[in-house]
Structures are given as structure tokens and as C-alpha cells.
């Protein structure tokens, strides 16, 4: 009888802890790149992190400055300033996250903002989802709204 009770307790605890680990969500870091000021990149990063913070499937990790420092040390930036995806993945894996959202945002000379983002699974390297937006740039509110929209579309299962 004691063995049955012991097995039942172990089964219940394993189920609870297993469910708890699953319910905790996947760890996600955000990296913003593109041809814009550091202040604008910070607005985009903050907006994406804010959208992630309320999602039960993903847990946001503040890694932006750590990513930039690590990438600066390891990556010789080219003229474009773009960082290769494999380098972002390597830094993300060392930082202990499961996914990275990479946002590329550019404000063109004709006042158009182009923003694209991809959700990358660091284990497989698969781009799980990719989205892109274009809007007229009238100020920092446009960046915040676009970043919020991009993040929502990346993490929402019903969004395409």
C-alpha cells in the first residue's frame, strides 16, 4: 500500500512540475538592428519586450545591451552594419534563451519606415515566423506601434 501511495505522489509531483515547466514559456531575447538612431532602436526594443511580457507562451529576457556587447566583440561589422544570423544565434545560445526575435528597422530618406522581424528557434536555427510592415514615418509613435504590431504577429498563433 505504501508503494502505491508513494508512486501516486511521485506521479502527481512529476505531472505538476512537468506542467509547471511547460507553462513557464519559452525564453526570448530581442535584438534590433537597422539604419536608425540608438534611441529609435531602444523604442523598438522596449515595445517588443512590452508586448512579450504579457504572453504566457513566451518569457521576455532583457538582453539587448548584452547582445550588442557580445556581438561587438565577436563580429567585425561590415559597412551595412548587419549582423549575420548565425552570430546572433551563437550569442543567444550562450545567453541561455530559446528564441531570438530579430527586428530590422530602417527609416528611409522619403520618410518611410520599413520594419521586418523574424522569430528564430536557437536549437534548430529555424525561422519560425517572419513578418514585415511599411508605414509613413511621422515620429517615434510610429516605431512603437509598428514594433508592437510586429511582435504581436510573431507570437500570436492565429496571426499570419
Buried (B, 14 or more C-beta within 10 A) or exposed (E): EEEEEEEEEEEEEEEEEEEEEEEEBBBBBBBBBBBBEEEBBBBBBBBBBBBBEEBEEBBBBEBBEBBBEBBEEEBEEEEEEEBEBEEBBBBBEEBEBBBBBBBBBBBEEEEEBBBBBBBBBBEEEEEEBBBEBEBEBEEBEBBBEBBBBBBBBBBEEEEE
